[in-house]
Amino acid sequence: MKALKFIFGLALALSLYSCGNVTEEIHLKEDGSGTYHLEYDMVPMMKQMSFQMVKAFSGLDTTEPAKSDEEIMATVEEMIWSKFPEKIDSVIDYKSELPDSILNDEKKMAIINRATGFLKGGREEGVMMSGVDFRFDNVDQLVEFFELMESNSPEAKKTMGLNLGSRTSLYSFKKRTFTRTTKKSKEKEPEEDKDPAAKEREDKMVREMFGDGTYRTVVHLPKDVTKVTGDNIVSYEGNTVIFEYNLIDLINNEVGSDFKIVMEK
């Protein structure tokens, strides 16, 4: 049990900077202003992460008899809900967590002040939704928001719950056409000293934890859509277009999330 508690605590900490099924939603008005909404349920990821960690390190605690998968999952679920109130609907104050390098930058704070974080859900609902809402007057501000998350320290990404890999999104809204172009960040240095077998085990564990996760993009435009180009289109009907990607592939830059959406005149 001690090992299980330790592993669950580690998984809880990691899950604050991770995500399972993610949904981002963009509502765009005719003048180029709009809202951006991103949310994910922390609970499934915490369950999966804790369960996989326990399975991977099942031999650590020799003082307890081996537990079945069902028993482990039941214990994990009970521990998860013991960490949260029965019901919560709160706003997250990002400014209290940001470093001085951002707090003292007027331009960056003008973007941050347009964002509102939230945490809502509870045991009865079976979800704990975390995310952010962002208001923009034009798509340039939306680009600045993503660039801020990518270019600044890990503190900004982690504080605002947008640690989704080394990428930033560029948006454009001109002549009835809304586009997103994804720009990859500088590649990490190769891990030359890492044992290939250890790297393979690590990759396998990450795939088991995140492999079923999805990243869904929902775009609402001011007029009906006439044409859509891009990968992983789920549907487009009326003024709404939906894309869906495998989360791991998106984080690893193994799938494109660029799109071009043309509205009617």
N, C-alpha and C positions, 0 to 999 in steps of 0.2 A: 504493500500500500504506500509506503514511503516513496518508493521509486515512481509509482503512478502519480502521486501528488507532485513530485518534482517535475516529471515530464509534462503533466498538465499545465503547471505554471509556466514552463518554457513555451509550450504551444500557445497559451493565452497571450503571452508577450509577443510572440511572432505573428499571431493572427491580427494584432492591432495594425500591423504594417502589411498585411496580406489581404487576399480576398478570394471568394469562391466564385459565385455567379454575380457578375457586375452588370448593371444597367446604366447607361448614360442616355439622357434625353435632351434634345435641343428643340426649343420652340423659337422659330424665327419669324419676325414681323416684316412687313413690306419695306419699312424704312431701314432694315438691317439690325435693329435692336432685337433683344430677346432674352431668353433665360436658358441656362445650362443646369441640368440636374444629374447628379451621379449618386448611386446608392448600391449597397451590397449588404447581404445578410451575413453577419459575423458567425452565427451559430453553426451552420454546416461546415465551414472551414475549420472552426475550432474542434468540432467533433472528429472530422477526418484527420486533422493534423495530430490531435491527441491520440487517437486510435492507432495511427500508423507509427507514431513514436513508441507507444507502448509495445506494439508488435515487434518493432525493430530492436528494442532493448529489453525484451521479455525475460532475458536471463539475468538481469541485474539484481533483482530482489529475490534472494533465495530463502528468505524468511517466510514467504507467503506461497501457498500452493498455486499452481498454474490456474489461470482463469480462462473460461471460454470466451470467444469473440462477443457473444451476447452479454456476458457478465461485464466484460471490459467496457462495452459501449454504454451499458446502463449506468455504470459508475462514472464514466466520462460525462454523460449527459447531466447527471445529478450535480457533479462538480461545476459544470458550466453555469447552470442556473443559480447555484449558490453564490456566484460572483456578481450577479446582477439583481437589481430590485425586481419585485413582481411585475411592475409596469413602469416604463420610463418614456418620457417625451421631452427631451431637453435640447437646448441650443448649445453648441460648442463655441467657446470664445477662443479663437485662434490666437489672438494677440497675446494672451497670457503665456503662450508656449513658444512664441517666435523669438529668435535671437535678436540682439540689438542691431546687428548688421542689416536686418530687414526693417525693424521697428523705426530706425532712424532714416530710412529712405522713403521720402515722400511719394515718389512715383510708384514704388512697390506697394506701399501702404494704401494708395488710392485703389489699387487692384484688390488687395486683401480685404478692404472695407466693403467691397461689393459681394464678398463671399460669406455664406452662412453655413456653418457645419451643424449637423444634427445627429442625435442618437435616439431611436425610438423603438418600442416593442416591449416584449415581456414574455414570461413563461406561458401565460394563457394563450397568447397569439402564436407562440412557438418561433418567434423571429426576434432578431435584434439588428435593426437596420441602421447602418451608419452611412454618412455621405456628406455631400456639399451641394448647396445651391449658389449659383453665380448669376448676377444680373449684368447685362452688357448693353451699351448704347449703340455699338457697332461691332462687327466681327473682329476688328483689330484688337479690341479689348479682350475678346475671347482668346485670340492668339497670345496676347500678353499674359493672360492668366496661365496658359499652358507653358509658355516660356519661363515664367517665374517658377513654376513647379519643377521644371527640368533643370534650369540653369543654376538654381540656388542649391544650397546645402541639402544634404539628406534631411536636415531639420524641417525645412519647408514641406518636402514631400511627405514625411512621416506625420508631421503635425496635421496636415490637411488630408491625409488618407488617400493620396494619389500616387503611391509608389508602384507604378505599372510598367516599369522597364525603362530602358534608355531610348526614349522617343519623345518627340513633341509634335503637335498638330498645328498645321497652318490652314486657316480658313479664308475663303474668299466668297463674296456675294455680289455679283455683277451681272447685269443684263439677264435677269430671270434665272441665273445659274448659281447654285450653291455648291462649292467644292471643298474637299478636305484633302490635303497632301501631308503625308506623314514623313517627318524628317528624322532619320536615325541619328543618335548622338555618337560621339566618339567611341569607338570600340574599346572595350577593356583590354588591358595587356593579357596575353595568354598566360595561363597558369602552368608554366613550364615545369615547376617542381612538384606538381600534384601527381600522385600515384594514379595511373590510368584506371586501376581496379577500384580505387576509392572514389574517383570521379564518376565511374559508371554506377557505383552503388548510390552515390549522392543524387545523380540524375534520375535514377530509378525511383528513389524515395520522393523526390520532388514531383515526378510524373504521377505517382500514386496519390500524393496529397492534392495536387492541383489539376491533374489530367482531365477530370470531368468538368472543370470550371468553364464557364462561358462568359463572353463579353458581348453584350447586346447594345447596339446603337440605334436609337429611335429618333428620327428627324421629322419634325412637323413644320411644314412650310406655309406661307400665307395663301398660296393658290395650289390647285391640283397639279400633280406631277405628270409630265408627258414622257420623260426619258430618264433612265438611271443607268450609270455605268459604275462598276466596282465589284470587288470580290465578295462572296458570302452574302448575297442579297437574299433575305428571307421572303420579303413581300413589299409591294408598293401599291397602295390603293388610295385614291383621293389625294389628299395633301400629305400623306404619311408614308415614310420609307423606313424599313427595318433591315438592319444588317446583324449578323451574329458570327462571332469568331471563337475559336478555341483559345482559352485564356493563356495557356502556356505558350502556344505558338505566337500569340500576339506579344507577350512579354519578351520572348526570345527573338522578336523581329523575323519570324519565319512565315508570316502571313501579312499580306498588305491590307491596310484599312483605308486606303484612298478611295474617294468616291466623287462623282459628278452628278448632280441632280438638276434637271431642267424643268422649270415650271411653265404652265400655259401662259399665254399672253393676257 
